[in-house]
């Protein structure tokens, strides 16, 4: 294909087409004539090289201005025309864009400047009581975090100054080099992929666009949170460099151990010791929940240690939901260790009247011993 064919005609655009129109037309044609989609077709390969050279010229404002004025003559006799390696571009123009479009982002960098890197996400660990987890609370925390520099408004440039195009990559943000049959594209080492450099760095942030400062933040902790609950504060993380967006701050909650209750999800568990007479005759106990309300727990006669009694709706709130979990009371029958003479006498009278039917489990155990050992 002749190299003298008008570049605008090759890309099928008008001479006043803007950059977005040029790029869209180029991608469409490059995908159509790409050698990988047309294996063995010499005409398609030639057309692909031609439209690539045309776009490599017209996407660059300086080259385009020279072409509009002088045509192909502007790039003859070593003029650094389209397809040359001047300013770190490369024989294949935006070949990275084509690989990305056809094969996905794993190939090529997509061309153009590297997008601003978002600030890092941060983690803050907060310990609260079980009561605070039950009711919820408004908390205030103070952290030291990178924030946008005020004097330069995050730009990194001294007030009154600005940026200029990077001379290394000609504002492209990337440089290319041949390695055998391949063209390798890397972020520009001078501007780090931004395509521009600061003329005079800000004295406050030294060109970084951010400084470390203490920051006070309000945190709303909803009722029902548990250890491991994560609260996200969007945009309260580390500020991005040179005006890039900030990351997020994540509050990780830890619940302090309670003196009375253990927690399993929305269920509260507690161990309640009762006297052996209450266990034998029955009775009741009053147990307050985390909200301060008293809950009556009826003890059936003959209850044994380890028996669990459930109180519906007396547990923890459901996080971001309705209702509450349950309270589980585990009974522990306590044997008296200090008895008066009168109490001992009463118990002796009781022992004399025992038939063995009062404690069937112990009687069954000794019967099994006799059967097993012939005692």
Secondary structure, DSSP 8 states (H G I E B T S, - for coil): --TTS-HHHHHT--TT--HHHHHHHHHHHHHHH-TTTSTT-HHHHHHHHHHHHHHHHHTSHHHHHHHHHHGGGGG-SS---TTS-GGG--TTTTHHHHHHHHH-TTSS--SS---------EEEEEEE-HHHHHH-EEEEEEEEEEEE-TTTTTS-B-TT--EEE-TTTTTSSEEEEEETTEEEEEE-TTTTTSSEEESSB-TTTTTSSEEEEEEEEEEEE-TT--TT-EEEETT-S---GGG-----EEEEEEE---SS-EEETTEEEEEEEEEHHHHHH-EEEEEE-TTS-EEEEEE-TT--TT-EEEETT-S-B-TTSSSB--EEEEEEEE--S---HHHHHHHHHHHHT--S-TTHHHHHHHHHHHHHH--
